[in-house]
Each structure stands twice: as structure tokens, then as C-alpha cells.
């Protein structure tokens, strides 16, 4: 199986990125670039080919490439970001995915959908409702994914920017989250509360390996106790902008 991941270099305007739940603090652009390069290197070291989406220097948040598309099999659903400032980001992602041969669909007005609001596991697609993603966007996604056998479930979201800022899933389907920003843990059949907010964000690299922030050592130990191999990366400059490890790539499978 091919394992490829889309990534996008940070904009020189990264420090101007949008904030919803955090106060603005200084961002070290040089460190942010170093951390991005280390993140990409970590993916490559685990056997993932990385493909760079063309840079969008005029878009401060463009490094958060996850928000521009939802992948399901060979279908690429190009999103319609909920923040107008981010709508130009999707064109570069669409261009790359067309060149790679993926089928393309679009979220259309009045729908809005950010890819960071979409959590997938084993045929179920949970979508955060209440932030950058609206009901029309969720309904359109459900219609696009239904022929592929996916069940789309709207999840209330009021305490975090995106659903995957609050929860992600381990390889066995256990949903992990930091309770302070999870509206309703009962949405998921299996929910594990983690002791550190950055620990709620994992990128699945294979059936037994996850990539996560180095800023959550207690959560890392918890995952290792469950038999997972953990790859830790520093993403402090992106965490200042409500970003996390999931935001910085889009994994392509098949």
C-alpha cells in the first residue's frame, strides 16, 4: 500500500494566523520552520512519502493543510473553510490531488467545512458542528461519502477550534481527548481521557505507531503502556496558533 502525505511549508505570515480560543503570543518563525522540517522528516523516517502542496505565503494559516480536504478512499472532498481568510488555501491542494489522480468533489456554498473537524475510523466519520463547519457542510459531506459506505455523525463542538483539536483516535478505535475541551465524551463507544491537552492529538502512522506532540510526556507513557510505539515531535509554535500534529499533514492511502 502506498503511504503518502500532503504537507505545506509555513507562510512567512504564520504569526498572523487566526485565533479563536487562545490569546495571541509571539511565534518564532525560524523555530516554526525548523519544527515543520522535523515533522516532515519524522513522517519520511516512518516510510511516508511527503508531497508538498504549493506554498501560499499570503495565507497565514496555510501550513495547516489538513483543513483544505477530506480524503476517503480515492475521493478528495475539497473543503470550503469556515473562515473567509482561509478559502484561497484549497486551490493548491486540489491541484496536487488532481495531478495524483484522485477523484475530486467540493463542498459548496452555503456549506462550510474544515478538514480538521473530521475524524474517521472504520466507516464512521464524526464531524464537529459549531465552529468553522456548519450543518450544510456536514450534510453535503454525508451525501458525498454515503456511496462509499461511510456513516457521517455530527458532533457538538463549542470548546475547541476543530473536532481534532479536542479528540483523535488510536489505531484500535479508542477515541482520546482532553476532557476540558470535549463537549460530550458519550458520543464515542470507547473514550479515553488523557492528562495533557497536546496528548489528545495523534497521527496514525501504522497499526501500532502514532506520532504526537513531545509536550505530553504523561500521555505518551499512557499510550506506550497500551503497546503503542510513539514518535514524538516538537510543535510548540503551531500549538500557540491552535494547531497540532494532525493539522500539518493529510495522509493518502491506497
C-alpha positions as CSV (number, residue, x, y, z in Angstrom):
1,X,0.0,0.0,0.0
2,X,1.3,3.4,-0.9
3,X,1.7,5.8,2.0
4,X,1.9,9.4,1.0
5,X,1.2,12.6,2.9
6,X,0.5,16.1,1.8
7,X,2.3,18.8,3.6
8,X,2.7,22.6,3.1
9,X,5.5,24.9,4.1
10,X,4.6,27.6,6.7
11,X,3.8,31.1,5.4
12,X,6.1,33.9,6.4
13,X,2.9,35.4,7.9
14,X,2.4,32.4,10.2
15,X,2.4,34.6,13.3
16,X,-0.8,36.3,12.0
17,X,-2.8,33.1,12.0
18,X,-6.4,33.2,13.2
19,X,-7.1,32.5,16.9
20,X,-10.4,31.6,18.5
21,X,-9.8,30.1,21.9
22,X,-6.3,31.3,22.7
23,X,-4.7,34.7,23.4
24,X,-2.0,35.7,20.9
25,X,1.6,35.2,22.0
26,X,4.8,35.6,19.9
27,X,5.6,32.9,17.4
28,X,9.2,32.2,16.5
29,X,9.2,31.8,12.7
30,X,12.6,30.3,12.5
31,X,11.8,27.7,15.1
32,X,8.4,27.1,13.4
33,X,10.2,26.3,10.1
34,X,12.7,24.0,11.9
35,X,9.8,22.2,13.7
36,X,8.0,21.8,10.4
37,X,11.1,20.3,8.7
38,X,11.5,17.9,11.7
39,X,7.8,16.9,11.4
40,X,8.2,16.1,7.7
41,X,11.4,14.2,8.4
42,X,9.6,12.1,11.1
43,X,6.9,11.1,8.5
44,X,9.6,10.2,6.0
45,X,11.5,8.2,8.6
46,X,8.4,6.1,9.2
47,X,8.0,5.3,5.5
48,X,5.7,8.0,4.4
49,X,6.4,9.8,1.1
50,X,5.7,13.5,1.6
51,X,4.3,15.7,-1.2
52,X,4.4,19.4,-0.9
53,X,1.3,21.5,-1.8
54,X,2.5,24.7,-3.4
55,X,3.2,27.4,-0.8
56,X,0.6,30.1,-0.1
57,X,2.6,32.9,1.5
58,X,-0.3,35.3,1.6
59,X,-2.3,32.9,3.8
60,X,-1.0,32.8,7.4
61,X,-2.7,29.5,8.3
62,X,-1.8,27.6,5.1
63,X,0.6,25.3,6.8
64,X,-2.5,23.7,8.4
65,X,-3.1,21.7,5.2
66,X,-5.5,19.2,6.8
67,X,-8.3,21.8,6.7
68,X,-8.3,22.0,2.9
69,X,-9.5,18.5,2.1
70,X,-11.2,15.4,3.4
71,X,-9.9,12.1,2.0
72,X,-12.0,9.0,1.8
73,X,-10.5,6.2,-0.3
74,X,-9.7,7.7,-3.7
75,X,-12.2,10.6,-3.2
76,X,-10.9,14.0,-2.3
77,X,-13.6,16.3,-0.9
78,X,-12.2,19.8,-1.3
79,X,-13.5,21.8,1.7
80,X,-15.0,25.3,1.9
81,X,-13.3,26.7,5.0
82,X,-15.4,28.5,7.6
83,X,-13.1,31.4,7.8
84,X,-13.1,33.5,4.6
85,X,-9.4,34.3,5.0
86,X,-8.7,30.6,4.5
87,X,-10.8,29.9,1.4
88,X,-7.9,30.6,-1.0
89,X,-5.9,27.8,0.6
90,X,-7.9,25.0,-1.1
91,X,-6.8,25.6,-4.7
92,X,-3.2,24.4,-4.3
93,X,-4.4,21.2,-2.5
94,X,-6.9,20.5,-5.3
95,X,-4.2,21.0,-7.9
96,X,-1.9,18.4,-6.3
97,X,-4.7,15.8,-5.8
98,X,-5.9,16.1,-9.4
99,X,-2.3,15.5,-10.6
100,X,-2.1,12.5,-8.4
101,X,-5.3,11.1,-10.0
102,X,-7.8,11.4,-7.2
103,X,-11.5,11.9,-7.8
104,X,-12.5,15.4,-6.8
105,X,-15.7,16.7,-5.1
106,X,-16.4,20.0,-3.5
107,X,-18.3,21.5,-0.5
108,X,-20.4,24.2,-2.0
109,X,-22.0,27.4,-0.5
110,X,-23.8,27.8,1.8
111,X,-21.9,24.8,3.3
112,X,-18.7,25.3,5.3
113,X,-16.3,22.5,6.3
114,X,-12.8,22.5,7.7
115,X,-10.9,19.2,7.4
116,X,-9.7,19.5,11.0
117,X,-13.3,18.9,12.1
118,X,-13.4,15.4,10.5
119,X,-12.4,12.3,12.4
120,X,-12.6,9.0,10.6
121,X,-12.5,5.4,11.9
122,X,-13.7,2.1,10.4
123,X,-16.5,3.5,8.3
124,X,-17.7,6.2,10.8
125,X,-17.0,9.8,10.1
126,X,-17.5,12.2,13.0
127,X,-17.7,15.9,12.1
128,X,-17.6,18.8,14.6
129,X,-20.5,21.1,14.3
130,X,-20.5,24.6,15.8
131,X,-17.2,26.2,14.9
132,X,-15.9,26.5,11.3
133,X,-18.2,23.8,10.0
134,X,-21.9,24.2,9.6
135,X,-24.8,21.8,9.1
136,X,-25.0,22.4,5.3
137,X,-21.4,21.4,5.0
138,X,-21.9,18.2,7.1
139,X,-25.0,17.3,5.0
140,X,-23.0,17.7,1.8
141,X,-20.2,15.5,3.1
142,X,-22.6,12.8,4.2
143,X,-24.1,12.8,0.7
144,X,-20.7,12.5,-0.9
145,X,-19.5,9.7,1.4
146,X,-22.7,7.6,1.5
147,X,-22.0,5.8,-1.8
148,X,-18.6,4.8,-0.2
149,X,-20.4,3.2,2.8
150,X,-19.4,5.8,5.3
151,X,-21.7,6.9,8.1
152,X,-21.4,10.6,9.0
153,X,-22.2,11.7,12.5
154,X,-22.4,15.4,13.6
155,X,-20.7,16.1,17.0
156,X,-21.3,19.2,19.1
157,X,-18.2,21.4,19.3
158,X,-18.0,24.6,21.4
159,X,-14.8,24.3,23.4
160,X,-12.1,23.8,20.7
161,X,-11.4,25.3,17.3
162,X,-11.8,21.9,15.5
163,X,-13.0,18.5,16.5
164,X,-9.5,17.1,16.1
165,X,-8.2,19.8,18.4
166,X,-10.3,18.0,21.0
167,X,-10.1,14.3,20.1
168,X,-8.4,11.9,17.8
169,X,-8.5,8.1,17.6
170,X,-5.9,5.4,18.4
171,X,-5.4,2.5,15.9
172,X,-7.9,0.3,17.8
173,X,-10.6,3.0,17.5
174,X,-10.4,4.3,21.1
175,X,-11.1,8.0,20.9
176,X,-8.7,10.0,23.0
177,X,-9.3,13.6,24.3
178,X,-8.6,16.1,26.9
179,X,-11.9,16.3,28.9
180,X,-11.8,20.1,29.3
181,X,-12.4,20.7,25.6
182,X,-14.7,17.7,24.8
183,X,-18.4,18.6,24.8
184,X,-19.8,15.1,25.0
185,X,-17.4,12.1,25.5
186,X,-20.5,9.8,25.3
187,X,-20.6,10.3,21.6
188,X,-18.0,7.6,21.2
189,X,-18.3,3.9,22.2
190,X,-14.8,4.0,23.7
191,X,-13.4,7.2,25.1
192,X,-10.1,7.6,26.9
193,X,-9.4,10.8,28.8
194,X,-5.7,11.9,28.6
195,X,-3.9,14.0,31.2
196,X,-2.4,16.7,28.8
197,X,-4.1,18.7,26.1
198,X,-1.4,18.1,23.4
199,X,-1.7,14.3,24.1
200,X,-5.2,14.2,22.6
201,X,-3.7,14.7,19.1
202,X,-2.2,11.7,17.4
203,X,-1.4,10.9,13.8
204,X,-1.7,7.2,12.9
205,X,1.4,6.1,11.1
206,X,0.6,2.3,11.1
207,X,-1.4,-0.2,13.1
208,X,0.9,0.2,16.1
209,X,2.6,3.6,15.7
210,X,1.4,7.1,16.5
211,X,3.0,10.5,16.0
212,X,2.3,13.0,18.8
213,X,3.5,16.2,20.4
214,X,6.6,16.0,22.6
215,X,4.8,18.3,25.0
216,X,2.7,15.5,26.5
217,X,5.1,13.0,28.2
218,X,2.5,11.6,30.6
219,X,0.2,10.8,27.7
220,X,3.0,9.3,25.8
221,X,3.6,6.9,28.7
222,X,-0.1,6.1,28.7
223,X,0.0,5.1,25.0
224,X,3.2,3.1,25.4
225,X,1.6,1.2,28.3
226,X,-1.2,0.2,25.8
227,X,1.5,-1.3,23.5
228,X,1.8,1.6,21.0
229,X,5.1,2.8,19.6
230,X,5.2,6.6,19.9
231,X,7.1,9.1,17.7
232,X,7.3,12.5,19.4
233,X,7.8,15.8,17.6
234,X,8.0,19.4,18.9
235,X,5.2,21.6,17.5
236,X,5.2,24.3,20.2
237,X,5.0,27.2,17.6
238,X,1.9,25.7,16.0
239,X,0.3,24.9,19.3
240,X,0.4,28.7,20.0
241,X,-1.9,29.0,17.0
242,X,-4.4,26.3,18.0
243,X,-2.6,23.9,15.7
244,X,-1.4,20.4,16.4
245,X,0.3,17.4,14.8
246,X,-2.8,16.4,12.8
247,X,-3.2,19.8,11.2
248,X,0.1,19.7,9.4
249,X,-0.5,16.8,7.0
250,X,-3.1,14.9,5.0
251,X,-2.4,11.2,4.7
252,X,-3.2,9.5,1.4
253,X,-3.6,5.7,1.3
254,X,-4.1,3.2,-1.4
